[in-house]
Amino acid sequence: MQFKNIIAQSGVKAKIIQAAQADRIPHAMMFIGAEGAGSLALALATAQYINCDNPGDTDSCGTCGSCQKNTRMIHPDVHYTYPVIRLKPSPSPSLSYDFIEDWRREVQLNPYLSINDWLQSIKAENKQGNITADECREIIKRINMMPYEGKYKVQIIWLAEYLKGEGNILLKSLEEPPSNTIFILVVEQPDLILNTILSRTQIVRINALEDEDIIQGLTANHEVDEKNATNIARIAEGNWNIALSLSHGETSDLAAEFSNWMRMCSAQTKPTGESSAKLVEWIDDFSKVGRENQKMMFKYGLIFLRECLAIKATGSTQKISGDEMKLATAMAGRLSAEQIENIVLLITNAHYHIERNAHPKILLMSNTLKIAQAIMGEYVPTEPEV
Ligand SMILES: [Zn+2]
């Protein structure tokens, strides 16, 4: 991975390169950034840069033997730890390396991947990923071997929050790693990281991408026109992973699809044979568009409802116009803030469950009926569903 292939983040890139050129790369860094900001991509580019045979002022050379091995993620001195699931029926503990082929494939395909993308790719289904105590002991073993060919031995820990309490096993190594060993911990939720670990690393904050960065990235390299890219940027909210998956789908239809769904929810407040048949037909169709597209519509819905709440609170919003504005104004007029918030809760739940492989037909039907209840002011959120 080269820095030039990473969207924006010029400040962080410059800082890393400067430190590397001055031979002052901290031995333990924590890249903290929200999903889709590019923290893992930056960690990979850093590993490649510091082991490059001909590093330039802005990037690794991309062509030396070390760069080529880094590109293919087979450099013998660059190690990856990431959450995995327990392999069955193997009695031995699951280590990151057990999934290295999947890891190389998925990360090369998309270094902005989310934990859910990753877990689904290794067929975790509803299992949570984990970085085990055994993996920590493997890390210690690895970093205590001499580097094979690189200047530095690099240990990247993707989503170090999954270490949980096991992180304590690494404290001594993080504090005093063997010479020429660099830890890069990539973290999305720093509040889940033990203080003892936080205090032993140099924090590097990775900002979420600006809308302009996403628009630029999409129009320059992904054949998306300006108008569509602007729409995508608004929904992606700084997350390049979401922007990419939206760019593969039919985003222009998201607004239409969502308002169609809201109309059907509304019709279910006084269901007729005809409206129910239409709903069943729509659910049938929409359950076939794929999980990513379903998630995107829910995500769009959450952003749309936030605008409804803004209209309720302030009487206007700058962020939407046209048909979206008409629907948002109508919903803001008809529903109380509490009712809108209940719908937000229901759609958040739908997103959560579809991500975890819930059956889309059942989920859509039950959500539609609950949203109809919410529209009638009869929905009472009982269980803390997420
Ligand atoms: Zn190179």
Residues whose N, C-alpha, C, O or C-beta is under 5 A from the ligand:
A	BS01	ZN	C52 D53 N54 S60 C61 G62 T63 C64 C67
